[in-house]
């Protein structure tokens, strides 16, 4: 991973207080085992919550590895967004994910993590 992308991901992670931009659940950067212990989930479940650098404007569409184009997203949300035939733009995708989390129909690895209804919602 390029150094600029690593720095942008770290900055986004810190700005978002270690939470995914889409589901607003906690993410981890370095230690899945400690994350799993903290939230009482398996290491396999913790892998869904690995912090990824999410490009708001996809690289294939001309997006860059810049701080203004990178947010922190959990592996699960990032992968689900880009596996769609026509990926949603970030804001509609966030609304979609939030609605799914609120009814318990998103990222089944999150049992034990808590709900997405946390103080200080993340906005773009």
Residue pairs with C-beta under 8 A, 6 or more apart in sequence:
1 53
2 65
4 65
4 66
5 53
5 65
5 70
6 53
7 67
8 53
8 65
8 66
8 67
8 69
8 70
9 29
9 51
9 52
9 53
9 70
9 72
10 29
11 67
11 70
12 21
12 53
12 67
12 70
12 71
12 72
13 27
13 29
13 51
13 72
15 72
16 71
16 72
16 122
17 120
18 26
18 27
18 28
18 51
18 72
19 25
19 26
19 27
19 72
19 118
19 122
20 26
20 27
20 49
20 51
20 72
20 73
20 74
20 77
21 54
21 71
21 72
21 73
21 77
21 90
21 94
21 122
21 124
22 73
22 74
22 77
22 81
22 93
22 94
22 97
22 98
23 74
23 76
23 77
23 97
23 98
23 101
23 106
23 107
23 110
23 116
24 98
24 101
24 116
24 118
24 121
24 122
25 49
25 74
25 101
25 107
25 110
25 113
25 114
25 116
26 35
26 39
26 49
26 113
27 49
27 50
27 51
27 72
27 73
27 74
28 34
28 35
28 46
28 49
28 50
28 51
29 50
29 51
32 43
32 46
32 47
32 50
33 43
33 46
35 46
35 49
36 42
36 43
36 45
36 46
39 46
39 112
39 113
40 112
41 109
41 110
41 111
41 112
41 113
44 109
45 109
45 110
45 111
45 112
46 109
47 75
47 109
48 74
48 75
48 76
48 107
48 109
48 110
49 74
49 75
49 76
49 109
49 110
49 113
50 74
50 75
51 72
51 73
51 74
51 75
52 72
52 73
52 74
52 75
52 78
53 65
53 70
53 71
53 72
53 73
54 70
54 71
54 72
54 73
54 77
54 78
54 81
54 90
55 63
55 65
55 69
55 70
56 63
56 69
56 70
56 71
56 90
56 124
57 63
57 64
57 69
58 82
58 87
59 65
63 69
71 90
71 124
73 81
74 107
76 107
76 109
77 97
77 107
80 97
81 87
81 88
81 93
87 93
88 96
90 124
91 124
94 124
97 106
98 116
100 106
101 107
101 110
101 115
101 116
102 115
102 116
102 117
